[in-house]
Amino acid sequence: MGASPRYWELTLTVSDETTEGLTNFLWEAGALGVVEEERPGAAPELRAFFPETAVPATLTERVTAYVEGLRALGFVPAGRPRVTGLEDTGWADAWRAHFRPRAIGTRFVVAPPWDTPTAADGRVVLVIEPGRAFGTGHHGSTAGCLQAIERLAQVCPPPAALDLGTGSGILAVALARLGVPRVLAVDDDPDAVGAARENAERNGVAAQVECRAADAAMLESAAVPLVVANIITAAHRRLAARYARYVTPGGALVLGGILDAEAADVGSALEACGWRARDAIACEGWTTLVFERTA
């Protein structure tokens, strides 16, 4: 193998009940392709391929955290992820075939830079470069959050919003394109912050979107009328009591990254902290929850 691999291959064993969730997570984490392999007498295995710009340690950490979140919910655990270098030029074109323009809700079309529609029937086109960070629009959790944003911001966009765990920046960009003048996009992964900044520039909203490397649990920021957080369920549980610091009274909190089976528990945790359930959007096995701060 050469000094610099063209791709990274992540493999891990899975159980039947975790395969779908992990496959979706890997796609949205920037995988260029995901293959499930079954061998006689052995547990199923997922093989996910990532571009050379991906950081192996970050991939391992994120997938491990997701697996631990599934374990905490009582699902049969998956194995630990393994990341190795791969030289396979056949993926150079194959992965692009997965990313095509996708209409979401009634207002958005998400498209990669190489396949941006010239006419979108009045929809807002979000041009997102896949492969560097979570958030391409091809995942139920992101699509659900986009639909929630559409419902909340289409009549009267708030003066400011906060995107926790921004990933690719797709939700921050969407908010800005809907007319929110100030959006703070936060992620604890510097590579994701870089991707979010590039996507904001790509969509012409760099002046509206500030991208910052920070931990959502330690963030010092003024409260705003709208907060979105498309992160794993375990993180929602950790942040449940802190979310009120970020949302003004009467404001809205949009939570994504929640499997349908997890939604009731997340809802209970937020209601116990004084939030009022406002909406729920189910999309491809994932639920987006919308809450209102009552005090």
Phi and psi in degrees as GROMACS dihedral restraints (atoms count N, CA, C in turn):
[ dihedral_restraints ]
;  ai    aj    ak    al  type     phi  dphi    fc
    3     4     5     6     1   -69.3    20    10
    4     5     6     7     1   177.9    20    10
    6     7     8     9     1   -66.9    20    10
    7     8     9    10     1   -29.5    20    10
    9    10    11    12     1  -127.4    20    10
   10    11    12    13     1   111.9    20    10
   12    13    14    15     1   -66.7    20    10
   13    14    15    16     1   146.6    20    10
   15    16    17    18     1   -75.1    20    10
   16    17    18    19     1   -28.0    20    10
   18    19    20    21     1  -144.4    20    10
   19    20    21    22     1   163.5    20    10
   21    22    23    24     1  -114.7    20    10
   22    23    24    25     1   136.9    20    10
   24    25    26    27     1  -110.6    20    10
   25    26    27    28     1   122.8    20    10
   27    28    29    30     1  -107.0    20    10
   28    29    30    31     1   128.2    20    10
   30    31    32    33     1  -126.3    20    10
   31    32    33    34     1   146.5    20    10
   33    34    35    36     1  -160.4    20    10
   34    35    36    37     1   146.7    20    10
   36    37    38    39     1   -78.5    20    10
   37    38    39    40     1   149.5    20    10
   39    40    41    42     1  -137.0    20    10
   40    41    42    43     1   167.4    20    10
   42    43    44    45     1  -106.9    20    10
   43    44    45    46     1   165.0    20    10
   45    46    47    48     1   -58.0    20    10
   46    47    48    49     1   -35.6    20    10
   48    49    50    51     1   -83.0    20    10
   49    50    51    52     1   -10.9    20    10
   51    52    53    54     1  -107.8    20    10
   52    53    54    55     1    -8.2    20    10
   54    55    56    57     1   -58.7    20    10
   55    56    57    58     1   -49.1    20    10
   57    58    59    60     1   -63.6    20    10
   58    59    60    61     1   -46.4    20    10
   60    61    62    63     1   -63.1    20    10
   61    62    63    64     1   -42.9    20    10
   63    64    65    66     1   -68.5    20    10
   64    65    66    67     1   -37.9    20    10
   66    67    68    69     1   -61.0    20    10
   67    68    69    70     1   -47.4    20    10
   69    70    71    72     1   -61.1    20    10
   70    71    72    73     1   -42.1    20    10
   72    73    74    75     1   -61.9    20    10
   73    74    75    76     1   -42.3    20    10
   75    76    77    78     1   -66.1    20    10
   76    77    78    79     1   -39.9    20    10
   78    79    80    81     1   -59.0    20    10
   79    80    81    82     1   -48.4    20    10
   81    82    83    84     1   -73.9    20    10
   82    83    84    85     1   -18.5    20    10
   84    85    86    87     1   -78.4    20    10
   85    86    87    88     1    -1.1    20    10
   87    88    89    90     1   109.2    20    10
   88    89    90    91     1    12.4    20    10
   90    91    92    93     1   -61.7    20    10
   91    92    93    94     1   142.3    20    10
   93    94    95    96     1   -87.7    20    10
   94    95    96    97     1   -17.5    20    10
   96    97    98    99     1  -170.5    20    10
   97    98    99   100     1   147.2    20    10
   99   100   101   102     1  -133.5    20    10
  100   101   102   103     1   128.5    20    10
  102   103   104   105     1  -124.3    20    10
  103   104   105   106     1   132.1    20    10
  105   106   107   108     1  -100.9    20    10
  106   107   108   109     1   128.4    20    10
  108   109   110   111     1  -119.2    20    10
  109   110   111   112     1   134.9    20    10
  111   112   113   114     1  -120.5    20    10
  112   113   114   115     1   129.5    20    10
  114   115   116   117     1  -122.4    20    10
  115   116   117   118     1   142.5    20    10
  117   118   119   120     1   -55.9    20    10
  118   119   120   121     1   130.8    20    10
  120   121   122   123     1    75.3    20    10
  121   122   123   124     1     7.4    20    10
  123   124   125   126     1  -131.7    20    10
  124   125   126   127     1   156.7    20    10
  126   127   128   129     1   -69.2    20    10
  127   128   129   130     1   149.3    20    10
  129   130   131   132     1   -58.4    20    10
  130   131   132   133     1   152.5    20    10
  132   133   134   135     1  -132.1    20    10
  133   134   135   136     1   138.9    20    10
  135   136   137   138     1  -101.7    20    10
  136   137   138   139     1   136.5    20    10
  138   139   140   141     1  -119.0    20    10
  139   140   141   142     1   119.5    20    10
  141   142   143   144     1  -120.1    20    10
  142   143   144   145     1   137.7    20    10
  144   145   146   147     1  -112.9    20    10
  145   146   147   148     1   131.3    20    10
  147   148   149   150     1  -123.8    20    10
  148   149   150   151     1   153.0    20    10
  150   151   152   153     1   -70.2    20    10
  151   152   153   154     1   165.3    20    10
  153   154   155   156     1   -64.1    20    10
  154   155   156   157     1   -19.7    20    10
  156   157   158   159     1   -73.6    20    10
  157   158   159   160     1   -15.1    20    10
  159   160   161   162     1   -67.6    20    10
  160   161   162   163     1   151.8    20    10
  162   163   164   165     1  -103.9    20    10
  163   164   165   166     1   112.6    20    10
  165   166   167   168     1   -53.1    20    10
  166   167   168   169     1   -43.2    20    10
  168   169   170   171     1   -63.7    20    10
  169   170   171   172     1   -37.9    20    10
  171   172   173   174     1   -68.1    20    10
  172   173   174   175     1   -41.6    20    10
  174   175   176   177     1   -59.4    20    10
  175   176   177   178     1   -47.8    20    10
  177   178   179   180     1   -60.4    20    10
  178   179   180   181     1   -43.7    20    10
  180   181   182   183     1   -64.5    20    10
  181   182   183   184     1   -44.6    20    10
  183   184   185   186     1   -67.9    20    10
  184   185   186   187     1   -43.1    20    10
  186   187   188   189     1   -68.0    20    10
  187   188   189   190     1   -39.6    20    10
  189   190   191   192     1   -61.3    20    10
  190   191   192   193     1   -42.3    20    10
  192   193   194   195     1   -62.8    20    10
  193   194   195   196     1   -39.0    20    10
  195   196   197   198     1   -66.7    20    10
  196   197   198   199     1   -42.9    20    10
  198   199   200   201     1   -61.3    20    10
  199   200   201   202     1   -42.1    20    10
  201   202   203   204     1   -65.3    20    10
  202   203   204   205     1   -33.3    20    10
  204   205   206   207     1   -64.7    20    10
  205   206   207   208     1   -40.4    20    10
  207   208   209   210     1   -65.1    20    10
  208   209   210   211     1   -40.1    20    10
  210   211   212   213     1   -62.1    20    10
  211   212   213   214     1   -41.2    20    10
  213   214   215   216     1   -64.1    20    10
  214   215   216   217     1   -25.5    20    10
  216   217   218   219     1   -85.5    20    10
  217   218   219   220     1    -3.1    20    10
  219   220   221   222     1    96.5    20    10
  220   221   222   223     1     6.0    20    10
  222   223   224   225     1   -76.2    20    10
  223   224   225   226     1   151.8    20    10
  225   226   227   228     1   -61.5    20    10
  226   227   228   229     1   125.4    20    10
  228   229   230   231     1   -67.8    20    10
  229   230   231   232     1   150.3    20    10
  231   232   233   234     1   -91.0    20    10
  232   233   234   235     1   172.0    20    10
  234   235   236   237     1   -78.9    20    10
  235   236   237   238     1   179.4    20    10
  237   238   239   240     1   -82.2    20    10
  238   239   240   241     1   139.8    20    10
  240   241   242   243     1   -70.4    20    10
  241   242   243   244     1   147.7    20    10
  243   244   245   246     1  -127.0    20    10
  244   245   246   247     1   131.0    20    10
  246   247   248   249     1  -118.4    20    10
  247   248   249   250     1   127.3    20    10
  249   250   251   252     1  -133.6    20    10
  250   251   252   253     1   156.0    20    10
  252   253   254   255     1   -74.0    20    10
  253   254   255   256     1   149.3    20    10
  255   256   257   258     1  -144.1    20    10
  256   257   258   259     1   130.7    20    10
  258   259   260   261     1  -109.5    20    10
  259   260   261   262     1   100.9    20    10
  261   262   263   264     1  -150.6    20    10
  262   263   264   265     1    94.0    20    10
  264   265   266   267     1   -67.6    20    10
  265   266   267   268     1   -12.0    20    10
  267   268   269   270     1   -64.6    20    10
  268   269   270   271     1   -23.5    20    10
  270   271   272   273     1   -77.5    20    10
  271   272   273   274     1   -15.4    20    10
  273   274   275   276     1   -57.4    20    10
  274   275   276   277     1   -38.2    20    10
  276   277   278   279     1  -100.1    20    10
  277   278   279   280     1   -31.6    20    10
  279   280   281   282     1   -61.9    20    10
  280   281   282   283     1   -38.3    20    10
  282   283   284   285     1   -68.6    20    10
  283   284   285   286     1   -30.0    20    10
  285   286   287   288     1   -66.3    20    10
  286   287   288   289     1   -27.8    20    10
  288   289   290   291     1   -64.7    20    10
  289   290   291   292     1   -22.5    20    10
  291   292   293   294     1   -74.3    20    10
  292   293   294   295     1   -29.4    20    10
  294   295   296   297     1   -99.7    20    10
  295   296   297   298     1   101.0    20    10
  297   298   299   300     1  -121.6    20    10
  298   299   300   301     1   159.3    20    10
  300   301   302   303     1   -54.7    20    10
  301   302   303   304     1   135.5    20    10
  303   304   305   306     1  -131.0    20    10
  304   305   306   307     1   124.4    20    10
  306   307   308   309     1   -78.9    20    10
  307   308   309   310     1   133.7    20    10
  309   310   311   312     1  -131.2    20    10
  310   311   312   313     1   129.4    20    10
  312   313   314   315     1    62.3    20    10
  313   314   315   316     1  -146.9    20    10
  315   316   317   318     1  -107.9    20    10
  316   317   318   319     1    -5.9    20    10
  318   319   320   321     1  -116.8    20    10
  319   320   321   322     1   -23.1    20    10
  321   322   323   324     1  -112.3    20    10
  322   323   324   325     1   150.3    20    10
  324   325   326   327     1  -129.8    20    10
  325   326   327   328     1   125.5    20    10
  327   328   329   330     1  -102.3    20    10
  328   329   330   331     1   128.8    20    10
  330   331   332   333     1  -141.7    20    10
  331   332   333   334     1   148.7    20    10
  333   334   335   336     1   -79.0    20    10
  334   335   336   337     1   161.3    20    10
  336   337   338   339     1   -59.8    20    10
  337   338   339   340     1   -29.4    20    10
  339   340   341   342     1   -85.8    20    10
  340   341   342   343     1    -3.5    20    10
  342   343   344   345     1  -143.8    20    10
  343   344   345   346     1    55.4    20    10
  345   346   347   348     1   -88.7    20    10
  346   347   348   349     1   123.0    20    10
  348   349   350   351     1   -67.3    20    10
  349   350   351   352     1   139.3    20    10
  351   352   353   354     1   -80.7    20    10
  352   353   354   355     1   -25.6    20    10
  354   355   356   357     1  -130.5    20    10
  355   356   357   358     1   127.1    20    10
  357   358   359   360     1  -125.0    20    10
  358   359   360   361     1    23.5    20    10
  360   361   362   363     1    53.7    20    10
  361   362   363   364     1    41.8    20    10
  363   364   365   366     1    81.2    20    10
  364   365   366   367     1    -0.2    20    10
  366   367   368   369     1   -78.9    20    10
  367   368   369   370     1   157.2    20    10
  369   370   371   372     1   -82.2    20    10
  370   371   372   373     1   121.9    20    10
  372   373   374   375     1   -90.8    20    10
  373   374   375   376     1   122.5    20    10
  375   376   377   378     1  -104.7    20    10
  376   377   378   379     1   112.5    20    10
  378   379   380   381     1   -95.5    20    10
  379   380   381   382     1   110.6    20    10
  381   382   383   384     1  -123.0    20    10
  382   383   384   385     1   126.5    20    10
  384   385   386   387     1   -80.0    20    10
  385   386   387   388     1   114.3    20    10
  387   388   389   390     1   -79.9    20    10
  388   389   390   391     1   160.3    20    10
  390   391   392   393     1   110.4    20    10
  391   392   393   394     1   -21.2    20    10
  393   394   395   396     1  -102.0    20    10
  394   395   396   397     1   -27.4    20    10
  396   397   398   399     1  -156.3    20    10
  397   398   399   400     1   162.6    20    10
  399   400   401   402     1   -61.2    20    10
  400   401   402   403     1   130.6    20    10
  402   403   404   405     1   119.9    20    10
  403   404   405   406     1    82.4    20    10
  405   406   407   408     1  -117.4    20    10
  406   407   408   409     1    -7.4    20    10
  408   409   410   411     1    88.8    20    10
  409   410   411   412     1    -7.9    20    10
  411   412   413   414     1   -93.9    20    10
  412   413   414   415     1    25.7    20    10
  414   415   416   417     1  -134.7    20    10
  415   416   417   418     1   143.1    20    10
  417   418   419   420     1   -59.0    20    10
  418   419   420   421     1   -34.2    20    10
  420   421   422   423     1   -68.4    20    10
  421   422   423   424     1   -42.2    20    10
  423   424   425   426     1   -68.9    20    10
  424   425   426   427     1   -41.9    20    10
  426   427   428   429     1   -61.5    20    10
  427   428   429   430     1   -40.8    20    10
  429   430   431   432     1   -63.3    20    10
  430   431   432   433     1   -41.5    20    10
  432   433   434   435     1   -64.9    20    10
  433   434   435   436     1   -39.5    20    10
  435   436   437   438     1   -62.7    20    10
  436   437   438   439     1   -40.0    20    10
  438   439   440   441     1   -65.5    20    10
  439   440   441   442     1   -38.6    20    10
  441   442   443   444     1   -65.5    20    10
  442   443   444   445     1   -43.2    20    10
  444   445   446   447     1   -59.8    20    10
  445   446   447   448     1   -43.4    20    10
  447   448   449   450     1   -56.9    20    10
  448   449   450   451     1   -46.1    20    10
  450   451   452   453     1   -66.2    20    10
  451   452   453   454     1   -36.5    20    10
  453   454   455   456     1   -81.2    20    10
  454   455   456   457     1   -32.4    20    10
  456   457   458   459     1  -106.9    20    10
  457   458   459   460     1    -9.3    20    10
  459   460   461   462     1   -71.8    20    10
  460   461   462   463     1   -29.5    20    10
  462   463   464   465     1   -84.3    20    10
  463   464   465   466     1   -51.5    20    10
  465   466   467   468     1  -142.7    20    10
  466   467   468   469     1    93.3    20    10
  468   469   470   471     1   -58.9    20    10
  469   470   471   472     1   136.2    20    10
  471   472   473   474     1   -68.2    20    10
  472   473   474   475     1   160.3    20    10
  474   475   476   477     1   -71.2    20    10
  475   476   477   478     1   -19.3    20    10
  477   478   479   480     1  -158.0    20    10
  478   479   480   481     1   155.6    20    10
  480   481   482   483     1  -148.2    20    10
  481   482   483   484     1   161.7    20    10
  483   484   485   486     1  -130.1    20    10
  484   485   486   487     1   132.3    20    10
  486   487   488   489     1  -116.1    20    10
  487   488   489   490     1   106.7    20    10
  489   490   491   492     1   -91.3    20    10
  490   491   492   493     1   128.3    20    10
  492   493   494   495     1    71.6    20    10
  493   494   495   496     1    52.3    20    10
  495   496   497   498     1   -65.9    20    10
  496   497   498   499     1   -27.3    20    10
  498   499   500   501     1    61.0    20    10
  499   500   501   502     1  -121.6    20    10
  501   502   503   504     1   -71.6    20    10
  502   503   504   505     1   -12.3    20    10
  504   505   506   507     1    88.6    20    10
  505   506   507   508     1     7.5    20    10
  507   508   509   510     1   -59.8    20    10
  508   509   510   511     1   -40.0    20    10
  510   511   512   513     1   -72.7    20    10
  511   512   513   514     1   -38.3    20    10
  513   514   515   516     1   -63.6    20    10
  514   515   516   517     1   -43.0    20    10
  516   517   518   519     1   -62.7    20    10
  517   518   519   520     1   -43.0    20    10
  519   520   521   522     1   -61.0    20    10
  520   521   522   523     1   -42.9    20    10
  522   523   524   525     1   -61.0    20    10
  523   524   525   526     1   -45.3    20    10
  525   526   527   528     1   -63.7    20    10
  526   527   528   529     1   -41.2    20    10
  528   529   530   531     1   -66.8    20    10
  529   530   531   532     1   -23.6    20    10
  531   532   533   534     1   -84.5    20    10
  532   533   534   535     1    -2.4    20    10
  534   535   536   537     1   110.1    20    10
  535   536   537   538     1     5.6    20    10
  537   538   539   540     1   -73.4    20    10
  538   539   540   541     1   118.7    20    10
  540   541   542   543     1   -73.6    20    10
  541   542   543   544     1   -25.6    20    10
  543   544   545   546     1  -135.6    20    10
  544   545   546   547     1   120.4    20    10
  546   547   548   549     1  -130.0    20    10
  547   548   549   550     1   125.8    20    10
  549   550   551   552     1   -99.7    20    10
  550   551   552   553     1   119.8    20    10
  552   553   554   555     1  -108.5    20    10
  553   554   555   556     1   119.8    20    10
  555   556   557   558     1  -120.9    20    10
  556   557   558   559     1   138.4    20    10
  558   559   560   561     1  -153.2    20    10
  559   560   561   562     1   147.4    20    10
  561   562   563   564     1   -87.4    20    10
  562   563   564   565     1     0.1    20    10
  564   565   566   567     1  -102.7    20    10
  565   566   567   568     1   111.4    20    10
  567   568   569   570     1   -57.4    20    10
  568   569   570   571     1   -33.5    20    10
  570   571   572   573     1   -65.8    20    10
  571   572   573   574     1   -38.8    20    10
  573   574   575   576     1   -64.7    20    10
  574   575   576   577     1   -40.3    20    10
  576   577   578   579     1   -61.1    20    10
  577   578   579   580     1   -41.1    20    10
  579   580   581   582     1   -62.9    20    10
  580   581   582   583     1   -42.4    20    10
  582   583   584   585     1   -64.5    20    10
  583   584   585   586     1   -42.2    20    10
  585   586   587   588     1   -62.3    20    10
  586   587   588   589     1   -41.7    20    10
  588   589   590   591     1   -63.4    20    10
  589   590   591   592     1   -42.7    20    10
  591   592   593   594     1   -65.0    20    10
  592   593   594   595     1   -40.1    20    10
  594   595   596   597     1   -69.0    20    10
  595   596   597   598     1   -33.0    20    10
  597   598   599   600     1   -63.9    20    10
  598   599   600   601     1   -42.9    20    10
  600   601   602   603     1   -64.6    20    10
  601   602   603   604     1   -41.7    20    10
  603   604   605   606     1   -60.4    20    10
  604   605   606   607     1   -31.9    20    10
  606   607   608   609     1   -98.3    20    10
  607   608   609   610     1     6.9    20    10
  609   610   611   612     1    73.3    20    10
  610   611   612   613     1    24.0    20    10
  612   613   614   615     1  -123.3    20    10
  613   614   615   616     1    23.6    20    10
  615   616   617   618     1   -61.3    20    10
  616   617   618   619     1   -29.9    20    10
  618   619   620   621     1   -73.3    20    10
  619   620   621   622     1   -21.6    20    10
  621   622   623   624     1   -95.3    20    10
  622   623   624   625     1   -25.9    20    10
  624   625   626   627     1  -108.4    20    10
  625   626   627   628     1   117.2    20    10
  627   628   629   630     1   -97.7    20    10
  628   629   630   631     1   124.6    20    10
  630   631   632   633     1  -104.9    20    10
  631   632   633   634     1   127.2    20    10
  633   634   635   636     1  -135.8    20    10
  634   635   636   637     1   136.0    20    10
  636   637   638   639     1   -83.7    20    10
  637   638   639   640     1   116.8    20    10
  639   640   641   642     1  -164.5    20    10
  640   641   642   643     1   156.8    20    10
  642   643   644   645     1   -88.4    20    10
  643   644   645   646     1   126.4    20    10
  645   646   647   648     1   -58.4    20    10
  646   647   648   649     1   -29.4    20    10
  648   649   650   651     1   -77.2    20    10
  649   650   651   652     1   -13.2    20    10
  651   652   653   654     1  -120.5    20    10
  652   653   654   655     1     3.7    20    10
  654   655   656   657     1   -63.8    20    10
  655   656   657   658     1   133.6    20    10
  657   658   659   660     1  -109.9    20    10
  658   659   660   661     1   106.6    20    10
  660   661   662   663     1  -153.0    20    10
  661   662   663   664     1   148.9    20    10
  663   664   665   666     1   -65.9    20    10
  664   665   666   667     1   145.2    20    10
  666   667   668   669     1   -65.3    20    10
  667   668   669   670     1   147.7    20    10
  669   670   671   672     1  -132.6    20    10
  670   671   672   673     1   164.6    20    10
  672   673   674   675     1   -72.9    20    10
  673   674   675   676     1   -16.8    20    10
  675   676   677   678     1  -142.7    20    10
  676   677   678   679     1   125.7    20    10
  678   679   680   681     1  -125.8    20    10
  679   680   681   682     1   133.6    20    10
  681   682   683   684     1  -120.3    20    10
  682   683   684   685     1   142.0    20    10
  684   685   686   687     1  -144.8    20    10
  685   686   687   688     1   100.5    20    10
  687   688   689   690     1  -100.4    20    10
  688   689   690   691     1    79.7    20    10
  690   691   692   693     1  -133.6    20    10
  691   692   693   694     1   177.9    20    10
  693   694   695   696     1   -73.1    20    10
  694   695   696   697     1   157.5    20    10
  696   697   698   699     1   -59.1    20    10
  697   698   699   700     1   -39.7    20    10
  699   700   701   702     1   -58.7    20    10
  700   701   702   703     1   -36.7    20    10
  702   703   704   705     1   -69.3    20    10
  703   704   705   706     1   -37.7    20    10
  705   706   707   708     1   -59.8    20    10
  706   707   708   709     1   -40.3    20    10
  708   709   710   711     1   -64.7    20    10
  709   710   711   712     1   -41.1    20    10
  711   712   713   714     1   -66.3    20    10
  712   713   714   715     1   -34.0    20    10
  714   715   716   717     1   -95.2    20    10
  715   716   717   718     1    -1.9    20    10
  717   718   719   720     1   -52.2    20    10
  718   719   720   721     1   -44.2    20    10
  720   721   722   723     1   -77.6    20    10
  721   722   723   724     1   -18.3    20    10
  723   724   725   726     1   -92.4    20    10
  724   725   726   727     1   -22.1    20    10
  726   727   728   729     1   -53.8    20    10
  727   728   729   730     1   -34.2    20    10
  729   730   731   732     1   -60.7    20    10
  730   731   732   733     1   -24.0    20    10
  732   733   734   735     1   -67.3    20    10
  733   734   735   736     1   -23.6    20    10
  735   736   737   738     1   -99.6    20    10
  736   737   738   739     1   -13.5    20    10
  738   739   740   741     1  -115.5    20    10
  739   740   741   742     1   131.0    20    10
  741   742   743   744     1   -71.2    20    10
  742   743   744   745     1   153.3    20    10
  744   745   746   747     1   -53.5    20    10
  745   746   747   748     1   131.4    20    10
  747   748   749   750     1    85.6    20    10
  748   749   750   751     1    -5.9    20    10
  750   751   752   753     1   -79.6    20    10
  751   752   753   754     1   175.4    20    10
  753   754   755   756     1  -115.3    20    10
  754   755   756   757     1   146.3    20    10
  756   757   758   759     1  -124.4    20    10
  757   758   759   760     1   122.1    20    10
  759   760   761   762     1  -109.4    20    10
  760   761   762   763     1   121.8    20    10
  762   763   764   765     1  -116.7    20    10
  763   764   765   766     1   123.5    20    10
  765   766   767   768     1  -118.1    20    10
  766   767   768   769     1  -175.0    20    10
  768   769   770   771     1    77.0    20    10
  769   770   771   772     1    23.8    20    10
  771   772   773   774     1  -112.6    20    10
  772   773   774   775     1   119.4    20    10
  774   775   776   777     1   -63.2    20    10
  775   776   777   778     1   149.8    20    10
  777   778   779   780     1   -51.4    20    10
  778   779   780   781     1   -40.2    20    10
  780   781   782   783     1   -69.6    20    10
  781   782   783   784     1   -16.9    20    10
  783   784   785   786     1   -93.8    20    10
  784   785   786   787     1   -13.2    20    10
  786   787   788   789     1   -60.1    20    10
  787   788   789   790     1   -42.9    20    10
  789   790   791   792     1   -62.5    20    10
  790   791   792   793     1   -42.1    20    10
  792   793   794   795     1   -66.4    20    10
  793   794   795   796     1   -41.5    20    10
  795   796   797   798     1   -64.3    20    10
  796   797   798   799     1   -43.0    20    10
  798   799   800   801     1   -58.8    20    10
  799   800   801   802     1   -42.3    20    10
  801   802   803   804     1   -64.4    20    10
  802   803   804   805     1   -40.4    20    10
  804   805   806   807     1   -63.7    20    10
  805   806   807   808     1   -40.4    20    10
  807   808   809   810     1   -72.2    20    10
  808   809   810   811     1   -41.6    20    10
  810   811   812   813     1   -63.2    20    10
  811   812   813   814     1   -33.9    20    10
  813   814   815   816     1   -65.4    20    10
  814   815   816   817     1   -21.7    20    10
  816   817   818   819     1   -96.1    20    10
  817   818   819   820     1     9.8    20    10
  819   820   821   822     1    96.7    20    10
  820   821   822   823     1     7.2    20    10
  822   823   824   825     1   -85.5    20    10
  823   824   825   826     1   148.9    20    10
  825   826   827   828     1  -108.3    20    10
  826   827   828   829     1   125.9    20    10
  828   829   830   831     1   -64.5    20    10
  829   830   831   832     1   133.6    20    10
  831   832   833   834     1  -119.1    20    10
  832   833   834   835     1   -34.2    20    10
  834   835   836   837     1  -162.3    20    10
  835   836   837   838     1   158.1    20    10
  837   838   839   840     1  -145.3    20    10
  838   839   840   841     1   132.3    20    10
  840   841   842   843     1  -123.9    20    10
  841   842   843   844     1   119.6    20    10
  843   844   845   846     1   -97.4    20    10
  844   845   846   847     1   133.4    20    10
  846   847   848   849     1  -150.7    20    10
  847   848   849   850     1   110.0    20    10
  849   850   851   852     1    55.6    20    10
  850   851   852   853     1    42.8    20    10
  852   853   854   855     1    89.9    20    10
  853   854   855   856     1     0.0    20    10
  855   856   857   858     1  -121.0    20    10
  856   857   858   859     1   145.1    20    10
  858   859   860   861     1  -117.2    20    10
  859   860   861   862     1   132.9    20    10
  861   862   863   864     1  -105.0    20    10
  862   863   864   865     1   126.5    20    10
  864   865   866   867     1  -107.2    20    10
  865   866   867   868     1   138.4    20    10
  867   868   869   870     1  -120.3    20    10
  868   869   870   871     1   128.5    20    10
  870   871   872   873     1  -123.1    20    10
  871   872   873   874     1   158.7    20    10
  873   874   875   876     1  -117.6    20    10
  874   875   876   877     1   134.7    20    10
  876   877   878   879     1   -79.0    20    10
  877   878   879   880     1   121.6    20    10
  879   880   881   882     1   -93.7    20    10
  880   881   882   883     1   -14.9    20    10
